[in-house]
Amino acid sequence: MTLLLSNGDVDRLLSMRECIDALDLAYRDLATGRGTDRRRSDSFVAGPSEGSLYSLKSMDGIAPAFGVGAVRIDSDVVTWPTRSGNARREKVPAASGGRFVGLVLLFSSETGEPLAIFPDGYLQRLRVGATNGLAADRLARSDARTVGLLGSGWQAGGQAMAICAVRKVERIRCYSTDREHREAFAREWSDKLGVAVEPVGSPEAAVRGADVVLCATNTIDNVFFERWVEPGMHLSSIKRPEIEPAAIRRADRVVIHARDASPIHVVAAGIDVPEVREGKGWKLLGEIDFASLPQLHDVVAGTVPGRARADEVTCFLNNIGRGYQFAAAGGALYRKAKAAGAGRELPTEWFTQDVHP
C-alpha cells in the first residue's frame, strides 16, 4: 500500500532533531558518492496576472541509507514585490480555496514502488532548518547561547527550532520589517521553544553581540552586511543572496550546501524573471568561487574540518536546495509513519502498470 500523508502528519511525526539526525546519516553517503541527486530545475512561463509567472520546480535524490528515492515538485504562481526596500520572492495561493501546491513522491529503491505521497510544506521547513542546524553543529561555537534572527516568516521558525536542537540557546533576538509580524513570531516561538525570543527594531539590534546569526528571509537582495561581522560569529543563510559578499570574505571558514551555483532555469520567450536579473537573487555572489568551497556533506563526514578556534568567523551558505534532503527526511518520515500506523493507505496498483513504459 502507498501512504498518503498530510502536513499535519509530518508535523506530528517528525521532530527537528530527528530530521537533523536523518540528514547527518544520509550526508555521509553523499560524501562517499553512494547517495546522489539532481540539480534543481525551475521552468517559467507567463502567469495568470500582471507581474506574476507560473513556475514548475522539481528536484530529486536517492538516499541509500533509507532505501528510498524522492521527487519534490512545486507548481506555483510567483510574484516579486518590493517591500521595505527589498525585492522578495512570494508565492500566490492561487489553487482552489487559497492554497499552494507542492508534493513529495517517495519511492522504494528496491522495488521502484511508490511508498508515500505528501505535501512538501512542513517537510520543506524541516529539511531547510535541519540543514542549517547540521552546519551550526559543526561550525558554531559549542558555547553559543545568543542568536540573531533576520526574518519572522515560515522558514524563520524552522531555523529557530534547528539552532535550539543543536545548542543550548538562551536568547533569540528577532528582526523583520513588519513589526506586528515579528512581535507575533516572538510570542509564538517563545512558547514553543521555551526560549526568550525578543522582537527588536533593527537588524543591527538583532545581530550585535550574537554568537550565531541566522538569515531566514524570502529576499532576493542582501540583508546581512560586512560591518556587522564580529569575531567568533557563525553566519548562516537559507538563500544565496542574503549575506553580502564582503561579509562572506570576512569569514575564516566558509561552507556551502552544494556546488551548483543556481538552478537550471528554463524560461519561455519574452519572460523576465526578477530573481535572475543582474544584481538580484541568483546573480548575487558571482564573485564567490563556489567550486573552491567545501560542501556540507564533506564536513559532516569529517573529510573537511569544522570550526577550529573560538574566535573564527564561520559561515554556512545554504545556497541551493537538494532533492536528496527530501529523500533522507522523507525516508525517516516514512519509517515513523509506518510504525505509528499514520496516514491513509491507497492501493499501490493505482500507481503501477503492467505496460513497459
C-alpha positions in Angstrom: 0.0 0.0 0.0 1.0 3.6 -0.7 0.7 6.0 2.2 -1.0 9.4 1.7 0.2 11.7 4.5 -0.8 15.3 5.4 1.2 18.3 6.6 -0.3 17.5 10.0 1.1 14.0 9.9 4.5 15.4 9.1 4.4 17.9 11.9 3.2 15.3 14.4 5.6 12.5 13.4 9.0 14.0 12.6 10.9 16.3 15.0 13.6 18.7 14.1 16.1 16.6 16.0 15.1 13.5 14.1 15.4 15.4 10.8 18.9 16.6 11.7 19.9 13.0 12.6 18.5 11.7 9.3 20.5 14.2 7.3 23.6 13.5 9.3 23.3 9.8 8.4 22.4 10.3 4.8 25.0 13.0 4.1 27.8 10.6 4.9 26.6 8.5 2.0 26.6 11.6 -0.2 30.2 12.3 0.8 31.3 8.9 -0.3 29.3 9.0 -3.6 26.8 6.4 -2.6 23.9 8.9 -2.5 23.0 11.0 -5.4 20.7 13.9 -6.5 19.8 16.0 -9.5 20.3 19.7 -9.8 17.1 21.7 -9.1 15.2 22.8 -12.2 12.9 25.9 -12.5 10.7 26.4 -15.5 8.8 29.7 -16.1 6.0 30.9 -18.4 3.7 33.9 -18.2 1.5 33.9 -15.2 -2.3 34.5 -14.8 -2.0 38.1 -13.7 0.3 41.1 -14.4 3.7 40.8 -12.6 3.2 37.0 -12.0 4.8 34.0 -13.5 3.9 30.3 -13.5 6.7 28.2 -12.2 7.2 24.4 -12.3 10.1 23.5 -10.0 11.5 20.0 -9.4 14.4 18.2 -7.7 15.1 14.6 -6.8 17.6 12.4 -5.0 18.3 8.8 -3.8 19.3 8.1 -0.2 20.6 4.5 0.1 20.7 4.8 3.9 16.9 4.9 3.8 16.4 2.7 0.7 14.3 5.5 -1.0 14.3 8.0 -3.8 12.3 11.1 -3.8 11.0 13.7 -6.2 9.8 17.1 -5.0 7.5 19.1 -7.3 6.2 22.6 -6.8 3.5 24.1 -9.1 3.5 27.8 -8.3 2.2 31.2 -9.3 5.1 33.5 -8.2 5.5 37.3 -7.8 8.4 39.5 -6.8 7.1 42.6 -4.9 9.3 45.1 -3.2 8.7 45.5 0.5 10.6 47.8 2.8 13.2 48.4 0.1 13.9 44.8 -0.7 12.6 42.7 -3.6 11.1 39.4 -2.4 10.0 36.2 -4.0 6.4 35.4 -2.9 4.2 32.6 -4.0 0.5 33.3 -4.6 -2.0 30.9 -3.1 -3.8 30.5 -6.4 -5.2 27.0 -6.0 -8.8 26.4 -5.0 -9.5 27.6 -1.5 -6.5 29.9 -1.5 -3.9 27.1 -1.2 -0.4 26.2 -2.5 0.7 23.2 -4.5 3.9 21.3 -3.5 4.2 17.5 -3.4 6.9 14.9 -2.5 6.7 11.5 -4.1 8.7 8.8 -2.2 9.8 5.6 -3.9 11.4 2.3 -2.8 14.8 1.9 -4.3 14.4 -1.8 -4.1 11.1 -2.3 -5.9 10.6 1.1 -7.6 7.1 1.2 -6.0 5.7 4.5 -4.6 5.8 4.3 -0.8 4.3 7.7 0.1 2.8 10.9 -1.2 2.7 14.0 0.9 2.7 17.9 0.7 6.1 19.5 0.9 5.2 22.4 3.2 6.2 21.1 6.7 9.0 18.8 5.4 10.3 21.8 3.4 10.7 23.8 6.6 12.2 20.8 8.5 14.8 20.0 5.9 16.0 23.6 5.5 16.1 24.1 9.2 17.9 20.7 9.7 20.5 21.5 7.1 21.4 24.8 8.7 21.2 23.1 12.2 23.6 20.4 11.0 26.0 23.1 9.7 25.7 25.0 13.0 26.5 21.9 15.0 29.9 21.6 13.1 30.6 25.3 12.7 29.1 27.4 15.6 31.0 27.7 18.9 30.0 25.0 21.4 29.1 27.7 24.0 26.9 29.7 21.6 23.9 31.0 23.6 22.7 34.2 21.8 21.1 34.1 18.4 20.3 36.9 16.0 17.5 36.0 13.6 16.7 38.1 10.5 13.2 37.1 9.3 10.0 36.1 11.0 8.2 34.0 8.4 7.7 30.3 7.9 11.3 29.5 7.4 12.4 31.5 10.4 10.5 29.2 12.7 12.5 26.2 11.2 15.8 28.0 11.8 14.8 28.7 15.4 13.9 25.1 16.0 17.1 23.9 14.5 19.6 26.1 16.4 17.8 25.2 19.6 18.2 21.5 18.7 22.0 21.7 18.5 22.9 24.5 21.0 21.7 25.5 24.5 20.2 28.8 23.3 19.2 31.2 26.0 18.0 34.2 23.8 16.9 34.8 20.3 16.7 38.4 19.0 14.4 38.6 16.0 14.1 41.4 13.4 11.9 41.6 10.4 10.5 44.7 8.6 6.9 44.1 9.8 6.7 45.0 13.5 3.4 43.2 14.2 4.7 40.1 12.4 8.0 39.9 14.4 6.1 40.5 17.7 3.7 37.7 16.9 6.6 35.5 15.9 8.4 36.2 19.2 5.3 35.3 21.3 4.6 32.1 19.4 8.2 30.8 19.4 9.0 31.8 22.9 6.2 29.5 24.0 7.1 26.7 21.5 10.8 26.6 22.3 10.9 27.6 26.0 13.5 30.2 25.0 13.2 34.0 25.2 12.5 35.3 21.7 12.8 39.1 21.7 11.5 41.3 18.8 13.8 44.1 18.1 13.5 47.3 15.9 16.5 47.0 13.6 18.8 44.3 12.1 21.7 45.8 14.0 20.0 45.2 17.3 19.3 41.6 16.3 22.9 40.7 15.3 25.0 42.8 17.6 26.9 40.5 20.0 25.2 37.4 18.7 27.1 34.1 18.7 25.0 32.9 15.8 23.3 34.9 13.1 20.5 33.2 11.1 19.2 34.7 7.9 15.7 33.3 7.1 14.1 35.6 4.6 12.5 35.5 1.1 14.6 38.4 -0.2 16.5 38.4 -3.5 18.7 41.2 -2.0 21.4 41.2 0.7 20.2 41.5 4.3 23.4 40.9 6.3 26.5 43.1 5.8 30.2 43.0 6.5 30.0 45.8 9.0 28.1 43.6 11.4 30.6 40.7 11.4 32.2 40.1 14.9 34.9 37.6 16.0 33.6 34.2 16.8 30.3 34.6 15.0 28.7 31.8 13.0 26.8 33.2 10.0 24.0 31.2 8.3 21.8 31.8 5.3 18.9 29.9 3.7 19.2 31.7 0.4 22.2 32.6 -1.8 21.7 36.4 -1.8 21.1 37.0 1.9 24.7 37.6 3.1 26.8 40.3 1.4 29.9 39.0 -0.5 32.2 41.2 1.6 30.8 39.6 4.8 31.5 36.1 3.3 35.0 37.1 2.5 35.5 38.2 6.2 34.8 34.6 7.3 37.7 32.4 8.2 35.8 29.3 7.2 33.0 29.1 4.6 31.0 26.0 3.8 28.3 25.7 1.1 25.5 23.3 0.8 26.1 22.3 -2.8 28.4 23.2 -5.7 25.5 24.1 -8.0 25.7 27.9 -8.3 22.0 28.1 -9.3 19.1 26.0 -10.5 18.6 25.2 -14.2 16.4 28.0 -15.4 14.1 27.2 -18.4 12.3 30.4 -19.4 9.7 31.0 -22.1 10.4 33.6 -24.8 9.9 37.2 -23.7 9.7 36.4 -20.0 11.7 38.4 -17.4 12.4 36.5 -14.2 13.4 39.1 -11.5 15.5 36.6 -9.4 17.9 36.1 -12.3 18.4 39.8 -13.2 21.8 41.3 -12.7 22.4 42.4 -9.1 19.5 40.2 -7.8 18.9 36.7 -6.5 20.9 34.1 -8.3 23.2 36.7 -9.9 24.5 37.8 -6.5 27.7 36.3 -5.1 29.0 35.8 -8.6 32.4 36.8 -7.3 32.4 33.8 -4.9 34.1 30.7 -6.3 31.7 28.0 -5.3 33.8 25.3 -6.9 36.6 26.0 -4.4 34.5 25.9 -1.2 33.9 22.7 0.8 30.4 21.2 0.9 28.4 20.4 4.0 28.3 16.7 3.4 32.2 16.7 3.5 32.2 18.5 6.8 29.6 16.0 8.2 31.7 13.1 7.0 34.8 14.6 8.7 36.9 14.8 5.5 36.8 18.7 5.8 37.3 20.2 9.3 34.7 22.3 11.0 35.4 25.2 13.5 39.0 25.2 14.7 39.1 28.2 17.1 36.7 30.1 19.2 37.5 33.4 17.5 36.9 32.2 14.0 34.1 33.6 11.9 32.4 30.7 10.3 29.8 30.9 7.5 27.3 28.4 6.1 25.6 29.3 2.8 22.6 27.1 2.2 23.0 28.3 -1.4 20.6 25.9 -3.1 18.2 23.1 -2.0 18.8 19.5 -2.9 16.3 16.8 -3.8 18.5 14.5 -1.6 17.1 16.2 1.5 13.6 15.1 0.7 14.8 11.5 0.2 16.6 11.5 3.6 14.0 13.3 5.6 11.2 11.6 3.7 12.7 8.2 4.4 12.8 9.0 8.1 9.2 10.2 8.0 8.0 7.1 6.2 9.6 4.8 8.8 7.8 6.7 11.6 4.5 6.8 9.8 4.6 3.1 9.2 5.4 2.4 12.9 2.6 4.7 14.0 0.0 3.5 11.6 -0.4 7.0 10.4 -1.8 8.3 7.1 -4.3 6.8 4.6 -3.4 3.7 2.6 -4.0 3.7 -1.1 -3.6 0.7 -3.4 -0.1 0.7 -4.8 -1.6 -0.8 -8.0 -3.1 2.6 -8.7 0.4 4.0 -9.3 2.0 1.0 -11.1 1.3 -0.6 -14.5 1.7 -3.8 -16.5 2.8 -2.0 -19.6 6.5 -1.4 -20.2 6.9 2.4 -20.2 
